């Protein structure tokens, strides 16, 4: 099944948010299964990008300009590569949801419980909104 995923950050200054198409198995029936499938896909993508590393990396003027807009310019190199633990990633994703660090919307409807039953259809839109905690004092 093909769906579209948008990841938003409450503190993001990006004006353009693109929907990224993803393919999911039709057997997903809870938010937990959805999040775990997305974690698996992201871990596989991260492992694939680590294997494709460039021998000599460089930044073009356009790369530098694009990265300046986000406030950090770098080579996107991962230091200290270590094995990724899928089970730990599952636990961290669940903990982050329960702690309110991100919210999930399916076609503009918020999913409130991690083990809640969901229905996904072809071309549905998922939004993952990461919430930013503010720290400071009240005077």
Residue pairs with C-beta under 8 A, 6 or more apart in sequence:
1 23
1 24
1 25
1 26
1 120
1 121
1 122
2 21
2 22
2 23
2 24
2 122
2 123
3 21
3 22
3 23
3 24
3 120
3 122
3 123
3 124
3 125
3 126
4 19
4 20
4 21
4 22
4 123
4 124
4 125
4 126
5 19
5 20
5 21
5 22
5 38
5 125
5 126
5 127
5 128
6 17
6 18
6 19
6 20
6 125
6 126
6 127
6 128
7 127
7 128
7 130
8 17
8 127
8 128
8 129
8 130
9 129
9 130
9 132
10 129
10 130
10 131
10 132
11 132
19 125
22 38
22 41
24 34
24 37
24 120
25 37
27 33
28 34
28 37
28 118
28 120
29 117
29 118
30 114
30 115
30 116
30 117
30 118
31 97
31 104
31 111
31 113
31 114
31 115
31 116
31 118
32 94
32 114
32 115
34 104
34 118
34 120
34 126
35 90
35 93
35 94
35 97
35 104
35 114
36 90
36 93
39 86
39 89
39 90
39 93
40 86
43 84
43 86
43 89
46 84
47 84
50 78
50 81
53 77
57 75
57 76
57 77
59 67
59 73
59 75
64 73
67 73
67 74
94 114
96 102
97 104
97 114
98 114
100 131
101 130
101 131
101 133
102 128
102 129
102 130
102 131
103 110
103 128
103 129
103 131
104 110
104 111
104 126
104 127
104 128
104 129
105 111
105 126
105 127
105 129
106 118
106 120
106 124
106 125
106 126
107 124
107 125
108 125
111 118
